[in-house]
Amino acid sequence: MIRLSRCCGPVRGAAAALVLLVLGSVTVAQTPRLKNIELCNGEDKSTPDRQIEGCTALIDSGEETPPIRAVAHNNRGNAYTAKGEYDLAVKDYDEAVKLNPSYTKAFNNRGVVYEKKGEFDRAIEDFNQAIKLDPNYASPFANRAAIHASNGEYDRATQDYDEAIRLAPVVEAAVWNGRCWSRAVIGELEKALSDCNEALRLDPNDTAAFDSRGFTYLKTRQWDAAIRDYSSALQRDPRLASALYGRGLAKQKKGDTAGANADIAAATAIAPNIAADFPRYGVQIRD
């Protein structure tokens, strides 16, 4: 049951958020520059390659101020991130914070890429720096929460999700789902259920939220509800091992031995260590 990649994907959308460049007065002579600004900001909804083209033109022109070059590097880093070219993205974010050491979004975005690269300590450092620079910036709190949850530090994760939601109450479903999962693990089950309900209100097709709510129902011993939610998750992702295993446990509690064994076997075939996860989350096979 891996939460890092599922609980905070949309929040990681901050890595793709674009900051508008500061424009001078618009004249006919500026037309090529304006087109590059448009491309660099992704305003024409073009491909990442076109965004990279526009940002590169601005960076290489030698005519832009350091703050504008910093934004161009950040935006090009976003485009490289979208392409999965993480090393190039990091280089651009490095240059962005070098040009503008108080550029909070660039620190947050670089943290996202470090997380994608599995360099979690460096990711935490960048999220910490973004928070230090702007304590009212919600995204690094949510991003840091995801890493805490991945490390099994669910109390710390819940605290960061609390802060992210306090700062930006209108957040995407993944943040509510992340807090639902963390709260369910530490035993705040009523609050967890409320968070999962909000995640599914925002996105009725959120596979991870169905999985998390199914887990919450499992811990509250509402077997039928757990089976329904796990089944909904599996309709959307038939190979979701956590949902298969959780549904198997719920079926076991209801006396459906054949169904339980089938689900647990299928989950174990996908994720051989899945049986070790649930006890760590406070759920035993035969409790």
Phi, psi and omega in degrees: 000085184269120185262339187300315185280344186252329186281340187230015181309305180301323178298323177298349173303342174301334179292338180256001180291138184251137178259127181295134176286151178281122183260147172274196178292144183273122176226165179301322182296341182271001187308311178299320179296316180298323177295320178294322176297316179299315179295316183296327178276355181070021186290336180266011177057033181281180180287162175305325180297322178290323176297315178300320179300314181294316180294319180298320178299319179292317182295318185276353184292332183075008184250352185266152178287160178306318179299321180289322177297324178299316179295319180297319177295318178300314182293323177292324174299321176299319181293318177296323177299316180299329180274353183080014180265077193289325179296319177293323178298315181300318179301319179291319178294324175303315182292323180299315182283338174291318180287329182219089184296349178255019184279091187297319182296324180293321176296314179299314182295321177294323176300320178301316182291319176301321178297316179299329179278356181082011179265074192290325179297318179291324176299313179301318179302316181291320178295321177299318181293319178299318179293321178298319181288325181215091181295351180259011181268113189287323189303313181295333175295314180294320180294319178293325178300320181298321179290319177302317180296318179298329179275002181081012180264072190288330176296314179294321178299314181299319179299318179290321176297321176305313183292320179299317181287326176297318183284328182221079185302331179267078180251170182282165186303326184299327180291315177298320179295320179300317180288325176303311182298313181297318179295322180296319181296319183275358173098007176273073196285321178294317178294321179300314181299319178299318180294317179296321177299320179293319178300318181283335173294319181287325180217092183296351180249019184284105182302314183297323181291322174298318179298315180294319180291324175300319178296320178297316177296325178299317181288336177268006176064030174264081192297316182297317179295320178298316180298318179299313183290319177298321178296322177297319177298319183287335173298327182269332179214089185297344181253023179281101189299321181297322179289320177299314183292316179297318178296323178299319178296318179296319178296322178300317180296331180273359178088009178271079186295317181296314179296320179297313182297322180296315181293316182294322178295318179296319179296317182293327177294327180279317183227092187304335182262012186300328182295336179278343184285313188298320175300326178292336178267006176091019180236127177254153179295319183233067177259000000 
